[in-house]
């Protein structure tokens, strides 16, 4: 009876998730090569490395505001070689913007282009950002984030349900050992019927790749349903949630005027150098500076020797946007167990470790997620068709003569 319940739960959870997982699977397959595809589609935005002294984050932020007087900078990111991506928002009293990001040459400060990031693609520059938004939020904004967060939570639970259903049921008088009876679950009988091959692919792929399925499901909860992730991880490990997920302090949201970008850059570098000395890590390169106006904080991101990422980094420092007082530091590994685990989950999810081979794996894995969803729907449809056919035969059977 208990097993029948888990079969029922897995079936309907899978059907409810199938459409969403197909979307995130296909888009995720492309996003494994997001920087490369984005640069290929829009080479004018990504000139690559070239000689010259790179401008600081603060200077780039100020330069963007000079180029767009009706806008103000919220984030400067220089993770792309040769290009600075400046996230903008309309200034108070100014009309809405027809763009959300400006791309600048990090050496000359020359504008490379403007993109309305995440909107329906009307140019090549908007294709990959839209795919990213579709993957993260179904291109529905905060509603889509919540929907995919709930899907991710169901997916995480269903990982364990699906694994349990592959385990052979206990048989008191079975002469075969447990692993002998479990072995067929790991295999695909290619010479069998079309239905059987689909069933085997669904079950065997889910087993062989179970660990990665769990990594992607649970890390998706972290991205989209952070409060749930934080509650669980804090209960079982030592975990510090990211600054953007922590409650805002009343002292930092009192409406004080934030310091200028150049001053903030100088303060960020000084505080990070102090923390690196105190905590014993080395900063490799700066990555980004953002102003969280609603929290009254600046956030400074760098790549350090505590990072495991190939390109990006998660060493992050927050400080008061007005006074410059240090608020918090988050290092990706070697500090808190929960944060180290989270770093690995997020970097594995984003294909930012182990170089090109892992990127290729992640790209293929996105298609595997799609395949599992499609085969799951097919298995349900075939079984439903068989049940309906059986019911029709029973109804059509003539009644016995009296």
Backbone torsions as a table, in degrees:
resi	resn	phi	psi	omega
1	UNK	NA	-43.6	-179.1
2	UNK	-63.2	-40.9	-179.4
3	UNK	-65.3	-38.2	177.8
4	UNK	-61.6	-36.4	177.7
5	UNK	-64.2	-44.3	-178.9
6	UNK	-67.6	-34.3	174.6
7	UNK	-62.7	-45.7	178.7
8	UNK	-60.5	-44.6	-178.8
9	UNK	-64.1	-44.5	-179.8
10	UNK	-63.6	-39.0	-178.6
11	UNK	-63.5	-50.8	-174.4
12	UNK	-77.9	-30.2	173.1
13	UNK	-64.7	-43.0	179.0
14	UNK	-63.2	-42.7	178.9
15	UNK	-65.3	-38.6	179.6
16	UNK	-66.6	-33.8	-176.5
17	UNK	-89.0	-19.6	-166.5
18	UNK	-52.1	-52.5	-177.6
19	UNK	-60.9	-41.4	-180.0
20	UNK	-67.2	-41.8	-178.6
21	UNK	-69.4	-30.0	174.9
22	UNK	-64.4	-42.5	178.8
23	UNK	-63.2	-50.4	-176.9
24	UNK	-70.9	-28.5	178.1
25	UNK	-68.0	-48.2	-179.6
26	UNK	-66.6	-46.4	-179.9
27	UNK	-66.6	-37.2	178.6
28	UNK	-64.8	-33.5	176.7
29	UNK	-59.8	-37.9	178.0
30	UNK	-77.2	-37.3	-175.0
31	UNK	-70.8	-16.3	174.4
32	UNK	-57.5	-28.6	177.9
33	UNK	-115.9	37.2	-177.1
34	UNK	-55.4	-53.0	-178.3
35	UNK	-61.0	-41.3	-177.7
36	UNK	-67.5	-44.7	180.0
37	UNK	-67.8	-38.7	179.5
38	UNK	-64.2	-42.6	179.0
39	UNK	-68.1	-34.6	178.9
40	UNK	-68.0	-39.8	-180.0
41	UNK	-73.2	-34.2	-175.1
42	UNK	-132.0	70.2	-179.5
43	UNK	-62.6	-22.6	179.7
44	UNK	-68.2	-23.0	179.1
45	UNK	-88.4	-16.9	-174.5
46	UNK	-131.6	78.5	-177.8
47	UNK	-69.3	-14.7	-179.8
48	UNK	83.9	-175.8	-177.2
49	UNK	-67.7	141.2	175.0
50	UNK	-152.2	154.8	-172.8
51	UNK	-65.5	153.7	178.5
52	UNK	129.5	161.4	179.0
53	UNK	-81.2	124.2	179.4
54	UNK	-73.6	142.4	176.7
55	UNK	-73.0	154.3	178.0
56	UNK	-75.1	165.8	179.1
57	UNK	-60.6	-41.0	-179.4
58	UNK	-65.4	-41.0	179.1
59	UNK	-66.0	-40.6	179.3
60	UNK	-64.4	-40.2	178.4
61	UNK	-63.0	-43.5	179.5
62	UNK	-67.2	-37.9	178.7
63	UNK	-61.6	-41.0	179.6
64	UNK	-63.3	-39.6	179.6
65	UNK	-69.0	-30.3	175.6
66	UNK	-68.9	-36.7	-179.4
67	UNK	-75.2	-25.9	-179.4
68	UNK	-129.5	82.6	-174.2
69	UNK	-60.9	-25.5	-179.4
70	UNK	-86.7	3.9	-177.3
71	UNK	-124.0	164.8	174.3
72	UNK	-135.9	148.2	-175.6
73	UNK	-76.6	139.6	172.2
74	UNK	-116.4	-29.9	-179.2
75	UNK	-148.0	138.8	171.2
76	UNK	-118.3	127.6	-178.6
77	UNK	-131.3	127.1	-179.2
78	UNK	-121.7	36.2	178.2
79	UNK	-73.8	-17.3	177.2
80	UNK	-93.2	126.5	-177.3
81	UNK	-60.9	122.4	176.5
82	UNK	88.8	-11.1	-175.2
83	UNK	-128.7	137.8	171.4
84	UNK	-107.9	129.8	177.2
85	UNK	-103.9	118.0	-176.5
86	UNK	-109.3	116.6	177.1
87	UNK	-84.8	129.8	-174.0
88	UNK	-121.3	157.0	171.3
89	UNK	-139.3	155.6	-176.1
90	UNK	-69.4	142.2	-179.8
91	UNK	-70.2	155.4	178.8
92	UNK	-54.5	129.5	179.5
93	UNK	84.0	-10.0	-179.7
94	UNK	-86.7	155.7	177.5
95	UNK	-68.9	163.0	177.9
96	UNK	-60.4	148.4	-178.3
97	UNK	-88.3	152.3	173.7
98	UNK	-97.2	15.6	175.8
99	UNK	-148.3	163.2	177.1
100	UNK	-127.6	-13.5	179.9
101	UNK	-141.4	140.7	173.9
102	UNK	-113.9	136.7	177.4
103	UNK	-105.6	128.9	-178.5
104	UNK	-123.1	148.9	170.3
105	UNK	-72.2	126.0	-174.6
106	UNK	-70.8	-17.7	-179.6
107	UNK	-92.5	-49.3	-175.6
108	UNK	-95.0	-19.5	-174.8
109	UNK	77.3	6.7	-179.8
110	UNK	-68.8	139.4	177.6
111	UNK	-71.9	131.3	-179.8
112	UNK	-101.6	-22.2	179.6
113	UNK	161.6	168.9	177.6
114	UNK	-128.4	142.7	-176.4
115	UNK	-137.3	135.7	170.5
116	UNK	-87.4	88.3	-166.8
117	UNK	-65.6	125.6	175.5
118	UNK	91.7	-10.3	178.9
119	UNK	-77.1	167.8	177.7
120	UNK	-54.1	130.9	-172.9
121	UNK	-69.8	118.7	173.7
122	UNK	-114.7	2.3	176.1
123	UNK	-150.5	166.5	-179.9
124	UNK	-62.0	-33.4	-178.1
125	UNK	-65.9	-18.0	-176.4
126	UNK	-99.5	-4.1	-174.9
127	UNK	-66.1	-58.4	-176.9
128	UNK	-66.9	-40.1	174.2
129	UNK	-58.7	-37.4	178.1
130	UNK	-67.3	-40.7	177.6
131	UNK	-61.4	-40.2	177.4
132	UNK	-61.4	-45.9	-179.9
133	UNK	-65.3	-37.8	177.2
134	UNK	-63.5	-39.5	-179.6
135	UNK	-68.1	-39.3	-173.0
136	UNK	-86.8	-35.5	-173.4
137	UNK	-141.6	15.5	-177.7
138	UNK	59.8	18.1	-177.1
139	UNK	59.7	30.3	-179.3
140	UNK	-115.4	12.8	179.8
141	UNK	70.1	-144.2	-175.4
142	UNK	-63.0	-33.5	177.7
143	UNK	-61.1	-44.3	179.8
144	UNK	-65.0	-35.5	177.2
145	UNK	-61.1	-44.9	179.5
146	UNK	-66.2	-41.5	179.9
147	UNK	-60.6	-50.5	-179.0
148	UNK	-69.5	-26.5	174.6
149	UNK	-65.5	-43.4	177.2
150	UNK	-65.7	-41.7	177.1
151	UNK	-59.5	-42.9	-179.6
152	UNK	-63.3	-38.4	179.1
153	UNK	-66.3	-44.6	176.6
154	UNK	-62.1	-41.2	179.1
155	UNK	-60.6	-42.7	179.1
156	UNK	-60.2	-47.1	179.2
157	UNK	-64.5	-41.4	-177.9
158	UNK	-67.1	-23.4	175.1
159	UNK	-57.2	-42.9	-178.6
160	UNK	-74.8	-36.9	177.3
161	UNK	-63.5	-46.4	-179.0
162	UNK	-62.1	-40.9	179.1
163	UNK	-62.8	-44.3	179.4
164	UNK	-58.9	-38.4	-177.2
165	UNK	-70.9	-17.4	176.0
166	UNK	-82.3	-19.2	-178.6
167	UNK	-73.8	130.0	-178.3
168	UNK	-62.8	142.1	178.8
169	UNK	-64.7	150.2	-179.9
170	UNK	-70.0	128.2	176.8
171	UNK	-124.9	118.1	-173.5
172	UNK	-62.8	-37.2	-174.5
173	UNK	-106.7	14.0	-179.3
174	UNK	-68.4	132.2	178.9
175	UNK	-83.4	-17.9	-178.9
176	UNK	-86.0	143.0	178.1
177	UNK	-70.6	166.6	-177.1
178	UNK	-58.7	-49.6	-175.5
179	UNK	-70.1	-28.4	175.6
180	UNK	-66.1	-41.5	179.6
181	UNK	-74.1	-24.9	-179.6
182	UNK	-83.1	-23.1	-174.1
183	UNK	-54.4	-42.1	-179.6
184	UNK	-59.9	-25.3	-179.7
185	UNK	-66.6	-20.8	-177.1
186	UNK	-94.7	-1.0	-172.5
187	UNK	-117.2	155.4	176.6
188	UNK	-117.8	118.6	179.6
189	UNK	-89.2	92.2	-173.5
190	UNK	-66.4	-23.0	-178.8
191	UNK	-86.3	3.5	-177.0
192	UNK	-85.5	-173.2	178.8
193	UNK	-65.1	164.1	-179.3
194	UNK	-60.1	-41.0	178.9
195	UNK	-63.7	-44.2	-177.4
196	UNK	-64.5	-39.6	178.2
197	UNK	-63.5	-42.7	177.5
198	UNK	-62.5	-42.5	179.3
199	UNK	-63.0	-45.4	-180.0
200	UNK	-64.5	-41.6	178.2
201	UNK	-60.8	-43.6	-178.8
202	UNK	-62.5	-46.0	-176.5
203	UNK	-76.1	-48.4	-175.5
204	UNK	-68.4	-43.3	178.6
205	UNK	-62.8	-38.1	177.8
206	UNK	-63.8	-32.8	178.2
207	UNK	-76.0	-51.3	-177.3
208	UNK	-60.9	-34.0	-176.1
209	UNK	-109.4	21.7	-174.5
210	UNK	-57.8	-45.2	-177.1
211	UNK	-59.3	-42.7	-179.7
212	UNK	-70.9	-34.6	176.0
213	UNK	-61.6	-41.4	177.9
214	UNK	-66.7	-41.8	178.6
215	UNK	-56.9	-45.7	-177.2
216	UNK	-73.1	-34.9	179.0
217	UNK	-67.4	-50.0	-175.4
218	UNK	-71.7	-36.6	176.3
219	UNK	-67.2	-28.7	175.2
220	UNK	-67.4	-34.6	174.0
221	UNK	-62.4	-40.0	178.2
222	UNK	-59.8	-44.3	-177.5
223	UNK	-71.8	-40.1	-168.4
224	UNK	-107.6	-20.9	-179.3
225	UNK	-134.5	61.7	-169.5
226	UNK	-60.7	-35.1	-178.5
227	UNK	-62.5	-40.4	178.0
228	UNK	-66.7	-46.5	179.8
229	UNK	-58.8	-45.7	-178.5
230	UNK	-62.8	-41.8	179.8
231	UNK	-61.3	-46.2	-178.0
232	UNK	-68.6	-48.8	-176.5
233	UNK	-66.8	-35.1	178.5
234	UNK	-68.4	-28.2	-179.6
235	UNK	-76.1	-29.4	-174.5
236	UNK	-110.6	-14.3	-179.6
237	UNK	-142.7	175.7	172.2
238	UNK	-87.1	105.5	-172.6
239	UNK	-132.8	131.6	174.2
240	UNK	-109.7	115.0	-179.6
241	UNK	-63.9	153.6	177.8
242	UNK	-60.9	156.9	-175.2
243	UNK	-57.5	-38.6	-177.9
244	UNK	-68.9	-14.6	179.8
245	UNK	-102.0	-1.9	-179.8
246	UNK	-88.3	152.3	176.7
247	UNK	-60.6	139.3	179.6
248	UNK	-70.9	139.6	178.2
249	UNK	-81.8	134.6	178.8
250	UNK	-57.1	-28.5	-178.0
251	UNK	-69.9	-23.2	-174.9
252	UNK	-99.4	-2.9	-177.6
253	UNK	-121.6	32.1	-176.4
254	UNK	-86.5	9.7	175.9
255	UNK	83.8	15.3	178.3
256	UNK	-69.9	150.6	-179.0
257	UNK	-75.0	127.2	179.0
258	UNK	-72.7	155.0	177.1
259	UNK	-68.5	165.7	178.9
260	UNK	-70.1	164.5	-174.7
261	UNK	-66.0	-40.1	-179.9
262	UNK	-64.9	-42.5	178.1
263	UNK	-64.9	-41.1	179.3
264	UNK	-62.3	-38.4	178.7
265	UNK	-62.6	-43.5	180.0
266	UNK	-64.9	-43.4	178.3
267	UNK	-62.8	-42.5	-179.1
268	UNK	-60.5	-46.5	-179.4
269	UNK	-63.9	-40.4	-180.0
270	UNK	-65.3	-46.9	-179.5
271	UNK	-65.2	-39.3	180.0
272	UNK	-66.6	-39.6	177.5
273	UNK	-62.5	-40.8	178.2
274	UNK	-63.4	-46.2	-179.1
275	UNK	-66.6	-36.1	178.0
276	UNK	-62.8	-39.2	178.5
277	UNK	-68.3	-43.4	-178.0
278	UNK	-68.6	-42.9	-173.5
279	UNK	-93.2	-7.3	173.7
280	UNK	76.8	44.7	173.7
281	UNK	-131.3	167.1	-177.4
282	UNK	-118.8	130.2	176.9
283	UNK	-79.5	127.4	179.8
284	UNK	-87.4	-48.0	179.7
285	UNK	-164.5	150.5	174.6
286	UNK	-74.6	152.7	-180.0
287	UNK	-126.0	-41.3	-175.1
288	UNK	-165.5	156.4	175.9
289	UNK	-137.7	127.4	-178.0
290	UNK	-133.6	150.5	178.0
291	UNK	-110.7	112.9	176.4
292	UNK	-91.5	85.1	-173.0
293	UNK	-60.2	-36.9	-178.0
294	UNK	-69.5	-15.2	179.0
295	UNK	-110.9	-9.1	-178.5
296	UNK	68.9	33.1	-176.2
297	UNK	-131.1	147.2	163.9
298	UNK	-97.2	146.4	176.1
299	UNK	-124.4	127.2	-175.7
300	UNK	-116.4	121.4	-178.2
301	UNK	-111.7	135.7	176.9
302	UNK	-137.0	165.9	168.7
303	UNK	-100.2	129.3	-178.5
304	UNK	-129.5	177.6	178.5
305	UNK	-74.9	-0.2	171.1
306	UNK	-89.6	-7.0	-179.9
307	UNK	-85.8	147.8	175.7
308	UNK	-106.3	-6.4	-174.0
309	UNK	-72.3	147.2	176.2
310	UNK	-70.8	-44.4	-174.0
311	UNK	-115.1	-51.5	-173.4
312	UNK	-92.3	-177.0	-178.5
313	UNK	-148.3	161.6	-178.2
314	UNK	-130.1	19.0	172.6
315	UNK	-82.6	115.7	-166.6
316	UNK	-135.3	139.8	-179.5
317	UNK	-129.5	136.7	178.1
318	UNK	-116.4	141.1	177.0
319	UNK	-145.5	157.3	-177.6
320	UNK	-61.2	128.6	-174.4
321	UNK	-69.8	-19.4	-178.5
322	UNK	-100.5	-49.4	-175.6
323	UNK	-91.6	-21.1	-176.4
324	UNK	80.9	9.3	-179.2
325	UNK	-69.9	139.1	178.2
326	UNK	-63.6	136.6	179.7
327	UNK	-113.9	-53.0	-177.0
328	UNK	-161.5	159.8	175.2
329	UNK	-132.4	137.7	175.4
330	UNK	-124.7	119.7	175.7
331	UNK	-108.4	141.7	-170.2
332	UNK	-71.7	-31.0	-178.4
333	UNK	-141.5	160.4	172.3
334	UNK	79.8	7.2	-179.1
335	UNK	-118.6	-67.5	179.0
336	UNK	-117.7	137.7	-177.9
337	UNK	-59.6	-45.5	-178.4
338	UNK	-61.6	-37.5	179.2
339	UNK	-72.8	-35.7	176.4
340	UNK	-63.7	-45.1	177.7
341	UNK	-61.1	-44.1	-179.4
342	UNK	-63.1	-39.3	178.1
343	UNK	-60.8	-46.0	178.7
344	UNK	-63.9	-41.8	178.5
345	UNK	-60.4	-47.2	-176.1
346	UNK	-69.9	-39.2	-179.8
347	UNK	-71.1	-36.8	174.6
348	UNK	-63.6	-41.7	179.8
349	UNK	-61.1	-40.1	-174.7
350	UNK	-91.6	6.9	179.3
351	UNK	55.0	43.7	-177.1
352	UNK	-113.1	28.2	174.7
353	UNK	-140.4	158.9	172.1
354	UNK	66.0	14.5	170.9
355	UNK	67.6	-156.1	-173.9
356	UNK	-61.3	-42.0	-179.3
357	UNK	-55.5	-40.9	-178.9
358	UNK	-72.1	-34.2	175.3
359	UNK	-58.6	-43.9	179.3
360	UNK	-63.0	-42.1	178.3
361	UNK	-60.7	-46.7	-178.6
362	UNK	-63.3	-40.3	178.1
363	UNK	-60.0	-43.3	176.7
364	UNK	-69.8	-33.8	-178.9
365	UNK	-64.9	-34.9	175.7
366	UNK	-59.2	-37.7	177.7
367	UNK	-71.6	-31.2	176.4
368	UNK	-64.9	-42.2	177.1
369	UNK	-59.0	-42.3	176.6
370	UNK	-61.7	-44.3	180.0
371	UNK	-61.6	-42.4	179.7
372	UNK	-62.3	-37.5	179.3
373	UNK	-69.4	-44.2	-178.6
374	UNK	-65.7	-46.0	180.0
375	UNK	-66.1	-34.3	177.8
376	UNK	-63.3	-43.2	177.6
377	UNK	-65.7	-39.9	180.0
378	UNK	-63.5	-43.6	179.3
379	UNK	-61.1	-44.4	178.6
380	UNK	-62.0	-43.7	-177.9
381	UNK	-63.6	-42.4	179.5
382	UNK	-65.7	-42.8	179.3
383	UNK	-66.8	-39.3	177.7
384	UNK	-63.9	-42.9	178.3
385	UNK	-61.3	-39.8	179.3
386	UNK	-65.7	-40.9	179.1
387	UNK	-65.5	-43.3	179.4
388	UNK	-64.0	-39.9	178.4
389	UNK	-63.4	-39.1	178.8
390	UNK	-64.6	-40.9	178.6
391	UNK	-64.2	-43.1	-179.6
392	UNK	-63.1	-38.3	178.9
393	UNK	-65.9	-38.5	179.6
394	UNK	-67.0	-39.6	180.0
395	UNK	-67.8	-39.0	-177.3
396	UNK	-76.5	-15.8	-177.8
397	UNK	-66.1	128.6	-179.2
398	UNK	-65.5	144.8	179.1
399	UNK	-69.0	144.5	179.1
400	UNK	-64.7	142.7	179.7
401	UNK	-67.0	143.4	179.9
402	UNK	-84.3	NA	NA
